[in-house]
Amino acid sequence: MRVSSQGVTVVALLADPDAPTEIAQRMAQILPTRLADKWGHGRRFDVEVVSEPFTAGTEDLPTLMRRIMDRGSAQNWDIVVALTDLPLHSHGRRLVVDLSHEHGLALLSLPPLGGLRLQTRARRAVEEAVLSLAGPWATGAEGPQSQPLLGPFVSRLAPIHPGQVGEEETADLRYVVSGPRGYLRVLVGMVRANRPWRLVPGLSKALAAALATGAVATVNSTIWNLAESLSAPRLVIAAVGSVALMIGWLIVDAQLWHRSTEVSPEARQRARLYNASTVLTVGIGVLVCYVGLIVINLVWALFILNGQVFASTTGTPLDAAEYWTLSWFVASVATVGGALGSGLESDEAIRAAAYSKREQERRHMLQDDDGDQLVN
């Protein structure tokens, strides 16, 4: 196995900034003990975490593996496992992990691990990768292994399976996901990496407009009468319409929709994946805002409304059902006001709220590439 001169295997977790770094730092606290227990024979593992944007400017797998190899050689690490929250592709498949046993390298893409129990899945993947790289295959002491050492990794995270590796590539073993389940897992992982709940505090001007609209609408007698006259199906239509309007406006106004200038099937597949993650990310963020508006409007209505005035205006007593109906309808009205208010936000602020740092850089790079192609 790979062992430093001090008799300790030094493992470096090279992580992109933001979520990958946070995941790496958490797993580094328990990884040395878990690796030593699994390997046995008194072997020790030291784990270091290095946060740097090693994927900046490229998604090409051979280029990324060369960068990781150069970084590892400069620091004399025994094993380097790189983590990124970018979705990477290989021969039309979504990459999970690339391994180079000769150089002691692994490149792990987090989105294919899904959005649930990501920390646990990422830790297991890193453990299996390190144990595979530290094994006989890496040193050649027992010759090349006919069976890869990541069997447990694959069984836990199906539908992951071995993928094609080019003869000139640094990697000698690759795992990918494919099919509808694989696509869904990558999509959920991309949305998880974007952390859509950050959209709420990130859109301060839109939220201010929505709250102001809701506060005024709650004390408006016309809104009272409208809320009382609407049936449940119409309230649902109003809710869906307002949320859809907000999602569409944010995507169009901030130019979040990706249009690929390439005509290859792989490029179109990537564009569909990126756009689907955009819709889901923004959609979840807007739904969180919508639920929050309902709660805030309900509290405001409980505080400000007078039952006698409401009853004299609408002819209906102000009970729990009326409070709920009014708060629900006002949230729909306020969401439309928030969509208008989002026009005051800069495109950069919306992108920062909607995407992870790696995703922002990736989209900025794609826009620059598209612009260069149009100029040429």
Buried (B, 14 or more C-beta within 10 A) or exposed (E): BBBEEEEBBBBBBBBBBBBBBBBBEBBBEEBBEBBBEEBEEEBBBBBBBBBBBBBEEBBEBBEBBBBBBEBBEEEEBBBBBBBBBBBBBBEBBBBBBBBBBBBBBBBBBBBBBBBEEBEEBBBBBBBBBBBBBBBBBBBEEEEEBEEBBBEEBBEBBEBBBEBEBEEEBBBBBBBBBBEEEBBBBBBBBBBBBBBBBBBBEBBBBBBBBBBBBBBBBBBEEEBBBBBBEBEEEEBEEBBEEBBBBBBBBBBEBBEBEBEBEEEEEBEEBBBBBBBBBBBBBBBBBBBBBBEBBBEBBBEBBEEEBEEEEBBEEBEBEBEEEBBBBBBBBBBBBBBBBBBBBBEEBEEEBBBBBBBBBBBBBBBEBBEEEBEEEEEE
